[in-house]
C-alpha cells in the first residue's frame, strides 16, 4: 500500500544573491494549496489538409506556487525576497536566480532550477472574515532534476 500523505513536506528556496544559504519553508498554508505545480502541455498537434496528423513539441516553463502561513519567519523572508527582486523607479532588482529543493515526506526529492520569482503579494491583505489573507509566491523554472 502506498501512503500519499503530504505531511512532512519541506522546501528549501535558494536565492543566488538574497538568500544563498536558502529559506527552509515548513509553515504551509491551511486555506489554499500549500504547493502547486500546474499541468503543462509538452506536445501540440494539428491535422494537415488531407487529414495527416502532425505533432510538434516546444519547451515549456515549469510554474510553481508556494503558500505560507502569514507572519511566519519563512513568509517574512519570502516577502523580502519578492521585494528584493521587484523593479521600481530608483530601485534595482536583486536579479536572483532561484533553486528549489522539494523534500517530500516519503524521502523523494525534486530540484527545480534555474528559476525566477515572478510574483506574490506586495503586502498582506485581510479578508472580510477578519483573517489575514494567505500569501502565495509564484516562480518559474527552466528544468527539474
Helices and strands as residue ranges (DSSP letters): E 10-15, E 19-25, E 35-36, E 43-47, E 53-57, E 62-68, H 73-84, E 98-103, E 109-119, E 135-144
